[in-house]
Amino acid sequence: MGTITVNVKDEVEKEFRELVRSTQGTKKGDLGKALTDAMGKWVYEKKQERNAQEALKLLEQKFDFGMRLYKERSELYER
């Protein structure tokens, strides 16, 4: 388990602590669990955004399928 020391705006910290108290409780470790959950969601969202951007870049690239070897669909099947 890692330890991170950060500076957060007082208003954000106060609101976060109040929300944790009202939803999780006041037991030892509740604040850390809530913060871990929030960080996990943020990481997931950023990964999804990156994956979407990479997919869009792939869609923008053109792909040459070659030339058609048939004129009509019926040429593909022996009937």
MODELLER restraints for C-alpha pairs under 7 A, 6 or more apart:
rsr = mdl.restraints
at = mdl.atoms
rsr.add(forms.Gaussian(group=physical.xy_distance, feature=features.Distance(at['CA:20:A'], at['CA:31:A']), mean=6.29, stdev=0.5))
rsr.add(forms.Gaussian(group=physical.xy_distance, feature=features.Distance(at['CA:20:A'], at['CA:34:A']), mean=6.65, stdev=0.5))
rsr.add(forms.Gaussian(group=physical.xy_distance, feature=features.Distance(at['CA:24:A'], at['CA:30:A']), mean=6.17, stdev=0.5))
